[in-house]
Amino acid sequence: MTPAPPSLVAVIGPVEPALLTAWTAHYRALGVERFHLAFHFPDHVHDAWRRQLLDTARALDLPCGQVTTGPWHEHTNTDLRDALREQAGPGWHLLADSDEFHTYPAPLGAVTGEAEENGRAVVGGLMLDRVTADGRLALWRPETGLDRAFPLGGHLTHRLLQGDPRKIVLALSDVTVASGNHRAPGRKPDPHTLACVHHFKWRAGVLDDLRRRVDRFSSGAWAEDSPAVRSEASRLLQHVDRHNGRIDVSDPRLAFRQVTLDGLPNGWAAEAAKITTAWRPPTLQSRPGSTISSPSP
């Protein structure tokens, strides 16, 4: 018997209403029927923006009863997400940030059904960063569509920022998932059936967000569990400073190429499996004053 559609669990930040609209449509097209959402707004977000986003959520018939404001500590997302998972109850939970659009190798019911048949309680994914054709951090218009506005997909997160590109995209309700949905301790997803997590973070306004993140975490105004998130933000800021405010889409290490949300990129299964199995957290080299390094499969 095909499992029931998963419940989507997400913590939504102050994104553009158009992005929330596109995100909702994407997951409803995949068969998601139940959304369990929390909205969190840091103190710098204007009331008008907050009201506009919540009004959009209501117009989309999304639940928006849980709305919080204040510092975005590193544990904030995890605390809100775990409370939502409790509300969602038994079954499969689909975990996606508001700038993450999943593409699966099969319909959702088939993906979760195969996982259960193989005794797996999680399904994994790998992030693919989406950017504009020339690397500009651009505004986009809903009528343009995300695929046309951000046609390139590449491996910015782990090969430049040294972040963890692995994602737990589906998990049974009794499975503990780590911060950022990157791991499920004690559980291993099948590396050969990974979803593509299209990551539409690199839009207009993100540089201000990253500078704020570095400032607030550095000052202690926002609590962090490790310096990793702040370090990743600093690497992106340094990169765009060196490239006139753009992401260098010509860098062969980042492997940017044309992709769409309609299907998995060519050769995705083998590419994603190789990256996932080879990836290791960054480590400090032993030489004094050395920089952080990590493998780049």
Buried (B, 14 or more C-beta within 10 A) or exposed (E): EEBEBBBBBBBBBBBBBBBBBBBBEBBBEBEBEBBBBBBBBBEEBEEEBBEBBBEBBEEBEBBBEBBEEEEBBBEBBBBBBEBBBEEBEEBBBBBBBBBBBBBBBEEBBEBBBBBEEEEBBBBBBBBBBBBBBEBBBBEBEEEEBBBEBBBBBBBBBBBBBBBBBBBBBBBBBEBEBEBBBBBBEEBEBBBEBBBBBBBBBBBEEBBEBBEBBBEBBEEEEBEBEEEBBBBBBBBBBEBBEEBEEBBBBEBEEBBBEEBBBEEBBEEBBEBBBEBBEEBEEBEEEEEEEEEBEBBBE
